[in-house]
Amino acid sequence: MEALLTVAGSDYSQGMVNAETDIAVDEQAWIRKAQRSDARAFETLYRLHVDKIYGLCLRMTGNVSEAEDCTQEAFIQAWKKMAKFRGDSAFSTWLHRIAVNAVLGRIRKSKREQDRLQAVSDVQPARVATGDTGELRDLAEAVGRLPERARHVFVLNAVYGYSHDEAAAMLGIAAGTSKAQLHRARRLLAQQLEEQGFTA
């Protein structure tokens, strides 16, 4: 029985490896077709990557509606730029860069409105719910309260694992600035946790 389970497990593991290899091979074929303006191939790539791109946009914007708009814009730009994809990096990394640019572009366009909203929120004290235990409900909520630049670096570096050089290139900043913003983000998160009664 153990031998049978071992063989079955081995077959399953091998099947998973083969499936991942098949997806990678298929993705390359879909990319080539999409670069020849094959809309169905691009739709397949969209379905394969949309959840991850939406997750990135949501973490960067902290807003569902903004994330949806940025995701849509990212894939529109990806479709327009398919012919420029050279394969120097993974397709997912290329999409991440486009998504980051979509988020930053949207932020730049609405900066004045965001400044007005920030001025109002700075004047009004934060409401505390009755019976609030003071615990953070979710780390995502705490990350969402970080200043914009610190949040972007934290998301790319700590959540998605990009190096400071890679994050800096995506955000259009120096690697040293990326390191400083990550340090700032961690310090602010630690302060939030401390204010909520958590101790290291």
C-alpha positions in Angstrom: 0.0 0.0 0.0 2.8 2.4 0.9 4.6 1.6 -2.3 1.4 2.3 -4.2 0.9 5.7 -2.5 4.6 6.6 -3.1 4.1 5.8 -6.8 0.8 7.7 -6.9 2.4 10.7 -5.1 5.3 10.6 -7.5 3.0 10.5 -10.5 1.0 13.4 -9.0 4.1 15.4 -8.4 5.4 14.7 -11.9 2.0 15.6 -13.3 2.1 19.0 -11.5 5.6 19.7 -12.9 4.5 18.7 -16.4 1.4 20.9 -16.0 3.5 23.9 -15.0 5.9 23.3 -17.9 2.9 23.0 -20.3 1.5 26.3 -19.0 4.9 28.0 -19.5 5.2 26.6 -23.0 1.6 27.5 -23.8 2.1 31.0 -22.5 5.0 31.5 -24.9 2.8 30.4 -27.7 -0.1 32.7 -26.6 2.4 35.6 -26.3 3.6 35.0 -29.9 0.0 34.8 -31.2 -1.0 37.9 -29.2 2.0 39.8 -30.7 0.4 39.0 -34.1 -2.8 40.7 -32.9 -4.6 37.5 -31.9 -7.3 38.8 -29.5 -8.2 35.3 -28.3 -4.6 34.6 -27.3 -4.4 37.9 -25.5 -7.7 37.0 -23.7 -6.0 33.8 -22.5 -3.1 35.8 -21.2 -5.5 38.2 -19.5 -7.3 35.3 -17.7 -4.0 33.9 -16.6 -2.7 37.1 -15.1 -5.7 39.4 -14.2 -6.0 38.3 -10.6 -2.4 38.9 -9.8 -2.4 42.3 -11.6 -5.6 43.3 -9.8 -4.0 42.3 -6.5 -1.0 44.4 -7.2 -3.1 47.4 -8.1 -5.3 47.0 -5.1 -2.3 46.9 -2.7 -0.8 50.0 -4.3 -4.0 52.0 -4.5 -5.8 50.7 -1.4 -9.1 51.2 -3.3 -11.2 48.6 -5.1 -12.6 51.0 -7.7 -9.2 52.5 -8.4 -7.6 49.0 -8.6 -10.2 47.9 -11.1 -9.6 50.9 -13.3 -5.8 50.5 -13.1 -6.1 46.8 -13.9 -8.2 47.6 -17.0 -5.7 50.3 -18.0 -2.8 48.0 -17.5 -4.2 45.4 -19.9 -5.2 48.0 -22.5 -1.6 49.2 -22.4 -0.3 45.6 -22.5 -2.4 44.9 -25.6 -1.1 48.1 -27.3 2.6 47.2 -26.4 2.5 43.5 -27.0 4.8 43.8 -30.0 7.4 45.5 -27.7 7.6 42.6 -25.3 11.1 41.0 -26.0 11.1 38.3 -23.3 14.1 39.9 -21.5 12.1 39.3 -18.3 9.1 37.1 -17.4 5.8 38.2 -19.0 4.4 38.5 -15.5 7.2 41.0 -14.5 6.6 43.0 -17.7 2.9 43.2 -16.8 3.7 44.2 -13.3 5.8 47.1 -14.6 2.9 48.2 -16.8 0.5 47.9 -13.9 2.8 50.0 -11.7 2.9 52.7 -14.4 -0.9 52.6 -14.7 -1.2 53.2 -10.9 1.4 56.0 -10.9 -0.2 57.6 -14.0 -3.6 57.6 -12.4 -2.2 59.1 -9.2 -0.5 61.9 -11.1 -3.7 62.7 -12.9 -5.8 62.9 -9.8 -3.1 64.4 -7.5 -4.9 67.7 -6.9 -8.1 65.9 -5.9 -6.2 63.6 -3.6 -4.4 66.6 -2.0 -7.8 68.2 -1.3 -9.1 64.9 0.3 -5.9 64.5 2.3 -6.3 68.1 3.7 -9.8 67.3 4.8 -8.8 64.0 6.5 -5.9 65.7 8.2 -8.3 68.2 9.8 -10.9 65.6 10.9 -9.9 63.3 13.8 -10.1 59.6 13.1 -13.3 58.0 14.4 -13.0 55.3 17.0 -15.8 52.7 17.0 -17.5 52.0 20.3 -16.2 48.8 21.8 -13.2 48.8 19.5 -10.5 46.4 20.9 -7.8 48.5 19.3 -6.4 45.5 17.3 -5.6 45.9 13.6 -8.2 43.9 11.7 -5.9 43.2 8.8 -2.3 43.9 7.8 -3.7 45.1 4.5 -5.6 47.8 6.3 -2.4 49.0 8.0 -0.4 48.9 4.8 -3.3 51.0 3.2 -2.7 53.7 5.8 1.0 54.1 4.9 2.0 57.2 2.9 1.8 56.7 -0.8 5.5 56.3 -1.6 6.3 54.1 1.4 3.3 51.9 0.5 4.3 51.5 -3.1 7.9 50.4 -2.1 6.6 48.2 0.7 4.2 46.4 -1.7 6.8 45.8 -4.4 9.6 44.9 -2.1 8.0 43.1 0.9 4.9 41.7 -0.7 6.1 40.9 -4.3 9.8 40.3 -3.5 11.2 42.8 -6.0 14.7 44.0 -5.2 15.3 47.7 -4.5 16.8 48.1 -7.9 13.8 46.6 -9.6 11.3 48.5 -7.4 13.2 51.7 -8.0 13.1 51.2 -11.8 9.4 50.6 -11.7 8.7 53.6 -9.6 11.2 55.9 -11.2 13.2 56.5 -8.1 16.7 55.8 -6.9 17.5 52.5 -5.2 18.6 54.4 -2.1 15.2 56.1 -2.0 13.5 52.7 -2.3 15.5 51.5 0.7 14.7 54.6 2.7 11.0 54.3 1.9 10.9 50.6 2.9 12.6 51.5 6.2 10.0 54.3 6.7 7.1 51.9 5.9 8.4 49.3 8.4 8.9 51.9 11.1 5.3 53.3 10.5 3.8 49.8 10.6 5.7 49.1 13.8 4.3 52.3 15.3 0.8 51.3 14.3 1.2 47.9 15.9 2.6 49.5 19.0 -0.4 51.9 19.2 -2.7 49.0 19.0 -1.1 47.3 22.0 1.2 44.8 20.2 4.7 44.4 21.5 7.7 42.9 19.8 
